[in-house]
Amino acid sequence: MTAPESGDVDDAPVAGGAGTSIASTGHDRLDCESTPLPDDEPVPDPVDVLGRLPTGTSLRRELAAAARSRGLVSSLADEISTIHAELTAIEIPAVDLESARRRLADATGEEGRLKERVATVRGDVRARRAIDADPTEALADLEAAAAELAEAQTARIAAEQALERERERAAAARDERERRLALHDRLENRKRDAREELALAAYAEFREALSTVPGGDPVDAGRRPSEYEGSDLAASFAAIRIAEIEGPVALDPSVASVLEAAEGTRPEAVLDVPVTRPDL
């Protein structure tokens, strides 16, 4: 079994990452990140990643977690925090174009109906005058219909303006969604770069540790995680061995069997931490 490091889905670039270098040691500041909008950390928590075998993750993440456990901090920590803050500050306005269109349609329909009524009543006034009939009642009806029409026209204009505002809000929402997506992609790439940076910082020690674990061979390591061609399990053993975690590490029965079959070596001695066997 070989590690699929060069093709790890969760470590593939999203848009276009940047190269990095280790910047400092000390307290880990890589604790602010977001996508739209998960809250997992850019560099995985060492116990979460290395507290069980198999780890179920990539070599890059294992090594980044090991580096973090040793106090290493990515040079991208501040940039990740800044992008995270920008991302979480974005608010997408609520948009209801359908309701605005429906209100305009209703207002337009009511205006049309009243225009027809005004035209009908106006015709009635003319007809009465043509035969010298008293148009008083018809004129009152015309005045009332005209007043209703004026109100309907005002309502239709207001509905048009409301629809235009809603269209502007929709355009703004699209812009904000595109901005959020761009920031999300940028953040994911910086997180990937941070993991790569820390994994590289731990790689020389990881390579040496391969000679001390079952199935491990420094020859398989290459110069970076993407070049590793050895056993996934051996890589996990070595990553845990160089990490500074208190344990215990939970071992799947199959992993425990591999460790115990290695010339009778106790798992605790291989991993350099206490272990548990919850499935045994």
Contacts in CASP RR format, 6 or more apart in sequence:
PFRMAT RR
TARGET T0000
AUTHOR 0000-0000-0000
METHOD contacts of the structure
MODEL  1
MTAPESGDVDDAPVAGGAGTSIASTGHDRLDCESTPLPDDEPVPDPVDVL
GRLPTGTSLRRELAAAARSRGLVSSLADEISTIHAELTAIEIPAVDLESA
RRRLADATGEEGRLKERVATVRGDVRARRAIDADPTEALADLEAAAAELA
EAQTARIAAEQALERERERAAAARDERERRLALHDRLENRKRDAREELAL
AAYAEFREALSTVPGGDPVDAGRRPSEYEGSDLAASFAAIRIAEIEGPVA
LDPSVASVLEAAEGTRPEAVLDVPVTRPDL
1 231 0 8 1.000
1 232 0 8 1.000
1 233 0 8 1.000
2 228 0 8 1.000
2 229 0 8 1.000
2 230 0 8 1.000
2 231 0 8 1.000
2 232 0 8 1.000
3 58 0 8 1.000
3 59 0 8 1.000
3 228 0 8 1.000
3 229 0 8 1.000
3 230 0 8 1.000
3 231 0 8 1.000
3 232 0 8 1.000
3 235 0 8 1.000
4 58 0 8 1.000
5 11 0 8 1.000
5 58 0 8 1.000
5 59 0 8 1.000
5 60 0 8 1.000
5 225 0 8 1.000
5 226 0 8 1.000
5 227 0 8 1.000
5 228 0 8 1.000
6 226 0 8 1.000
8 58 0 8 1.000
8 60 0 8 1.000
10 57 0 8 1.000
10 58 0 8 1.000
10 61 0 8 1.000
11 58 0 8 1.000
11 60 0 8 1.000
11 61 0 8 1.000
11 192 0 8 1.000
11 195 0 8 1.000
11 196 0 8 1.000
12 192 0 8 1.000
13 189 0 8 1.000
13 192 0 8 1.000
14 184 0 8 1.000
14 185 0 8 1.000
14 186 0 8 1.000
14 188 0 8 1.000
14 189 0 8 1.000
14 192 0 8 1.000
15 182 0 8 1.000
15 185 0 8 1.000
15 186 0 8 1.000
15 188 0 8 1.000
15 189 0 8 1.000
16 185 0 8 1.000
16 189 0 8 1.000
17 189 0 8 1.000
17 190 0 8 1.000
17 192 0 8 1.000
17 193 0 8 1.000
18 189 0 8 1.000
18 190 0 8 1.000
18 193 0 8 1.000
19 193 0 8 1.000
19 196 0 8 1.000
19 197 0 8 1.000
20 74 0 8 1.000
20 75 0 8 1.000
20 76 0 8 1.000
20 193 0 8 1.000
20 194 0 8 1.000
20 196 0 8 1.000
20 197 0 8 1.000
21 75 0 8 1.000
21 197 0 8 1.000
22 72 0 8 1.000
22 74 0 8 1.000
22 75 0 8 1.000
22 197 0 8 1.000
22 198 0 8 1.000
22 200 0 8 1.000
22 201 0 8 1.000
23 73 0 8 1.000
23 74 0 8 1.000
23 75 0 8 1.000
23 77 0 8 1.000
24 73 0 8 1.000
24 75 0 8 1.000
25 71 0 8 1.000
25 72 0 8 1.000
25 73 0 8 1.000
26 71 0 8 1.000
26 72 0 8 1.000
26 73 0 8 1.000
27 71 0 8 1.000
27 73 0 8 1.000
28 43 0 8 1.000
28 68 0 8 1.000
28 71 0 8 1.000
28 72 0 8 1.000
28 73 0 8 1.000
28 77 0 8 1.000
29 73 0 8 1.000
29 77 0 8 1.000
29 78 0 8 1.000
29 81 0 8 1.000
30 41 0 8 1.000
30 42 0 8 1.000
30 43 0 8 1.000
30 68 0 8 1.000
30 73 0 8 1.000
30 74 0 8 1.000
30 76 0 8 1.000
30 77 0 8 1.000
30 80 0 8 1.000
30 194 0 8 1.000
31 41 0 8 1.000
32 80 0 8 1.000
32 81 0 8 1.000
32 84 0 8 1.000
32 85 0 8 1.000
33 39 0 8 1.000
33 40 0 8 1.000
33 41 0 8 1.000
33 42 0 8 1.000
33 80 0 8 1.000
33 81 0 8 1.000
33 83 0 8 1.000
33 84 0 8 1.000
33 187 0 8 1.000
33 191 0 8 1.000
34 84 0 8 1.000
34 87 0 8 1.000
34 88 0 8 1.000
34 187 0 8 1.000
35 87 0 8 1.000
35 184 0 8 1.000
35 187 0 8 1.000
35 188 0 8 1.000
36 87 0 8 1.000
36 180 0 8 1.000
36 181 0 8 1.000
36 184 0 8 1.000
37 87 0 8 1.000
37 88 0 8 1.000
42 74 0 8 1.000
42 76 0 8 1.000
42 80 0 8 1.000
42 190 0 8 1.000
42 191 0 8 1.000
42 194 0 8 1.000
42 195 0 8 1.000
43 64 0 8 1.000
43 65 0 8 1.000
43 67 0 8 1.000
43 68 0 8 1.000
43 74 0 8 1.000
43 191 0 8 1.000
43 194 0 8 1.000
43 195 0 8 1.000
43 198 0 8 1.000
44 57 0 8 1.000
44 61 0 8 1.000
44 64 0 8 1.000
44 65 0 8 1.000
44 68 0 8 1.000
44 195 0 8 1.000
45 65 0 8 1.000
45 68 0 8 1.000
46 65 0 8 1.000
46 66 0 8 1.000
46 68 0 8 1.000
46 69 0 8 1.000
46 243 0 8 1.000
46 244 0 8 1.000
46 245 0 8 1.000
47 245 0 8 1.000
47 247 0 8 1.000
48 65 0 8 1.000
49 55 0 8 1.000
49 57 0 8 1.000
49 61 0 8 1.000
49 62 0 8 1.000
49 65 0 8 1.000
50 62 0 8 1.000
50 65 0 8 1.000
50 66 0 8 1.000
50 69 0 8 1.000
50 236 0 8 1.000
50 239 0 8 1.000
50 240 0 8 1.000
50 243 0 8 1.000
50 245 0 8 1.000
50 249 0 8 1.000
51 240 0 8 1.000
51 245 0 8 1.000
51 247 0 8 1.000
51 248 0 8 1.000
51 249 0 8 1.000
51 250 0 8 1.000
52 249 0 8 1.000
52 250 0 8 1.000
52 251 0 8 1.000
52 252 0 8 1.000
53 233 0 8 1.000
53 236 0 8 1.000
53 237 0 8 1.000
53 240 0 8 1.000
53 249 0 8 1.000
53 250 0 8 1.000
53 251 0 8 1.000
53 252 0 8 1.000
53 255 0 8 1.000
54 232 0 8 1.000
54 233 0 8 1.000
54 236 0 8 1.000
54 252 0 8 1.000
54 255 0 8 1.000
55 61 0 8 1.000
55 62 0 8 1.000
55 236 0 8 1.000
55 239 0 8 1.000
58 225 0 8 1.000
59 199 0 8 1.000
59 225 0 8 1.000
59 228 0 8 1.000
59 232 0 8 1.000
59 235 0 8 1.000
59 239 0 8 1.000
60 195 0 8 1.000
60 196 0 8 1.000
60 199 0 8 1.000
60 225 0 8 1.000
61 195 0 8 1.000
61 199 0 8 1.000
62 235 0 8 1.000
62 236 0 8 1.000
62 239 0 8 1.000
62 240 0 8 1.000
63 198 0 8 1.000
63 199 0 8 1.000
63 202 0 8 1.000
63 203 0 8 1.000
63 206 0 8 1.000
63 225 0 8 1.000
63 239 0 8 1.000
64 194 0 8 1.000
64 195 0 8 1.000
64 196 0 8 1.000
64 198 0 8 1.000
64 199 0 8 1.000
64 202 0 8 1.000
65 239 0 8 1.000
65 243 0 8 1.000
66 202 0 8 1.000
66 206 0 8 1.000
66 239 0 8 1.000
66 240 0 8 1.000
66 242 0 8 1.000
66 243 0 8 1.000
67 198 0 8 1.000
67 199 0 8 1.000
67 201 0 8 1.000
67 202 0 8 1.000
68 198 0 8 1.000
69 243 0 8 1.000
69 244 0 8 1.000
69 245 0 8 1.000
70 202 0 8 1.000
70 242 0 8 1.000
70 243 0 8 1.000
70 244 0 8 1.000
71 244 0 8 1.000
72 198 0 8 1.000
72 201 0 8 1.000
72 202 0 8 1.000
74 80 0 8 1.000
74 193 0 8 1.000
74 194 0 8 1.000
74 197 0 8 1.000
74 198 0 8 1.000
75 197 0 8 1.000
76 190 0 8 1.000
76 193 0 8 1.000
76 194 0 8 1.000
76 197 0 8 1.000
77 194 0 8 1.000
79 190 0 8 1.000
80 187 0 8 1.000
80 190 0 8 1.000
80 191 0 8 1.000
80 194 0 8 1.000
83 183 0 8 1.000
83 186 0 8 1.000
83 187 0 8 1.000
83 190 0 8 1.000
84 187 0 8 1.000
86 183 0 8 1.000
87 180 0 8 1.000
87 183 0 8 1.000
87 184 0 8 1.000
87 187 0 8 1.000
90 176 0 8 1.000
90 179 0 8 1.000
90 180 0 8 1.000
90 183 0 8 1.000
91 176 0 8 1.000
92 173 0 8 1.000
92 176 0 8 1.000
92 177 0 8 1.000
92 180 0 8 1.000
93 169 0 8 1.000
93 172 0 8 1.000
93 173 0 8 1.000
93 176 0 8 1.000
94 169 0 8 1.000
95 166 0 8 1.000
95 169 0 8 1.000
95 170 0 8 1.000
95 173 0 8 1.000
96 166 0 8 1.000
97 163 0 8 1.000
97 166 0 8 1.000
97 167 0 8 1.000
97 170 0 8 1.000
100 159 0 8 1.000
100 162 0 8 1.000
100 163 0 8 1.000
100 166 0 8 1.000
101 163 0 8 1.000
103 159 0 8 1.000
103 162 0 8 1.000
103 163 0 8 1.000
104 156 0 8 1.000
104 159 0 8 1.000
104 160 0 8 1.000
104 162 0 8 1.000
104 163 0 8 1.000
106 159 0 8 1.000
107 152 0 8 1.000
107 155 0 8 1.000
107 156 0 8 1.000
107 158 0 8 1.000
107 159 0 8 1.000
108 156 0 8 1.000
108 159 0 8 1.000
110 152 0 8 1.000
110 155 0 8 1.000
110 156 0 8 1.000
111 149 0 8 1.000
111 152 0 8 1.000
111 153 0 8 1.000
111 155 0 8 1.000
111 156 0 8 1.000
112 152 0 8 1.000
114 145 0 8 1.000
114 148 0 8 1.000
114 149 0 8 1.000
114 152 0 8 1.000
115 149 0 8 1.000
117 145 0 8 1.000
117 148 0 8 1.000
117 149 0 8 1.000
118 142 0 8 1.000
118 145 0 8 1.000
118 146 0 8 1.000
118 149 0 8 1.000
121 138 0 8 1.000
121 141 0 8 1.000
121 142 0 8 1.000
121 145 0 8 1.000
122 142 0 8 1.000
124 138 0 8 1.000
124 141 0 8 1.000
124 142 0 8 1.000
125 135 0 8 1.000
125 138 0 8 1.000
125 139 0 8 1.000
125 142 0 8 1.000
127 133 0 8 1.000
128 134 0 8 1.000
128 135 0 8 1.000
128 138 0 8 1.000
129 135 0 8 1.000
196 225 0 8 1.000
199 224 0 8 1.000
199 225 0 8 1.000
200 224 0 8 1.000
200 225 0 8 1.000
202 242 0 8 1.000
203 221 0 8 1.000
203 223 0 8 1.000
203 224 0 8 1.000
203 225 0 8 1.000
205 242 0 8 1.000
206 221 0 8 1.000
206 235 0 8 1.000
206 238 0 8 1.000
206 239 0 8 1.000
206 242 0 8 1.000
207 218 0 8 1.000
207 221 0 8 1.000
207 222 0 8 1.000
208 218 0 8 1.000
209 237 0 8 1.000
209 238 0 8 1.000
209 239 0 8 1.000
209 241 0 8 1.000
209 242 0 8 1.000
210 216 0 8 1.000
210 217 0 8 1.000
210 218 0 8 1.000
210 220 0 8 1.000
210 221 0 8 1.000
210 234 0 8 1.000
210 235 0 8 1.000
210 238 0 8 1.000
211 217 0 8 1.000
211 218 0 8 1.000
212 238 0 8 1.000
212 241 0 8 1.000
212 270 0 8 1.000
213 234 0 8 1.000
213 237 0 8 1.000
213 238 0 8 1.000
213 241 0 8 1.000
213 270 0 8 1.000
214 234 0 8 1.000
214 237 0 8 1.000
214 258 0 8 1.000
214 259 0 8 1.000
214 261 0 8 1.000
214 262 0 8 1.000
214 265 0 8 1.000
214 270 0 8 1.000
215 231 0 8 1.000
215 233 0 8 1.000
215 234 0 8 1.000
215 262 0 8 1.000
216 230 0 8 1.000
216 231 0 8 1.000
216 234 0 8 1.000
216 235 0 8 1.000
216 237 0 8 1.000
216 238 0 8 1.000
217 230 0 8 1.000
217 234 0 8 1.000
220 228 0 8 1.000
220 229 0 8 1.000
220 230 0 8 1.000
220 231 0 8 1.000
220 234 0 8 1.000
221 227 0 8 1.000
221 228 0 8 1.000
221 230 0 8 1.000
222 228 0 8 1.000
222 229 0 8 1.000
228 235 0 8 1.000
233 255 0 8 1.000
233 258 0 8 1.000
237 259 0 8 1.000
237 270 0 8 1.000
237 271 0 8 1.000
240 249 0 8 1.000
240 271 0 8 1.000
240 272 0 8 1.000
240 273 0 8 1.000
241 270 0 8 1.000
241 271 0 8 1.000
241 272 0 8 1.000
245 273 0 8 1.000
246 273 0 8 1.000
246 274 0 8 1.000
247 273 0 8 1.000
247 274 0 8 1.000
247 275 0 8 1.000
248 273 0 8 1.000
248 274 0 8 1.000
248 275 0 8 1.000
248 276 0 8 1.000
249 271 0 8 1.000
249 273 0 8 1.000
249 274 0 8 1.000
249 275 0 8 1.000
249 276 0 8 1.000
250 275 0 8 1.000
250 276 0 8 1.000
250 277 0 8 1.000
250 278 0 8 1.000
251 259 0 8 1.000
251 267 0 8 1.000
251 275 0 8 1.000
251 276 0 8 1.000
251 277 0 8 1.000
252 279 0 8 1.000
253 277 0 8 1.000
253 279 0 8 1.000
253 280 0 8 1.000
256 267 0 8 1.000
256 275 0 8 1.000
256 277 0 8 1.000
256 280 0 8 1.000
259 265 0 8 1.000
259 266 0 8 1.000
259 267 0 8 1.000
259 270 0 8 1.000
259 271 0 8 1.000
260 266 0 8 1.000
260 267 0 8 1.000
262 270 0 8 1.000
267 275 0 8 1.000
268 274 0 8 1.000
268 275 0 8 1.000
END
